[in-house]
Amino acid sequence: MARTLKEAYLASLGIIALTYDKAQKLSNELIKKGELAKEKQQKFITDLLKEARKNTTELSKIVNEKVEYLAEKGKPLKEKQDKLIKDLQVKAKKTGAVTEGKIKEAIREVLVKSKDLRKKSQKLIDDLKEKSAINGEAKIEETLRKLEIPTKEELKKINAKLDRLIKKIEKQSSSKQSPSMM
């Protein structure tokens, strides 16, 4: 609206300037034709400008009245628009809060389920490790037997037997060496 008023004001200034230029040209032509005396030229221009200003004032008044009328007519629409905007803002906040609550709840559920899943997965992994360790040892022992390679336990037994034999041999050798040393 302010723009419309400004344009109307500027237009009225243009009318005054245009009227002054035309008034001067018109008075010069009238003087040349002898229809206007040179002494009356200034009064003619002044009267013409007064009339133009009066018309401009009336035009400004009409424009202002129309602008005020339109502003008054638009007021209820503006109020409705403002109310709608406020209603939308309130609804958007409510919807946002509800959505935020639902998102938080979904995140909590996902976290709980992921913890449960993590526990179950870890238990399965532990069970598999245990079974594979037992199966692995059994398979190793079976393979060693097939290849006729002694197992760890069998090696311990063999080592124990060898240790006893070594002691016996050492005992026998030391008992044989003792008489000859004499």
Secondary structure, 3 states (H helix, E strand, C coil): CHHHHHHHHHHHHHHHHHHHHHHHHHHHHHHHHCCCCHHHHHHHHHHHHHHHHHHHHHHHHHHHHHHHHHHHHHHHHHHHHHHHHHHHHHHHHHHHHHHHHHHHHHHHHHHHHHHHHHHHHHHHHHHHHHHHHHHHHHHHHHHHHHCCCCCHHHHHHHHHHHHHHHHHHHHHHHHHHHHHHC
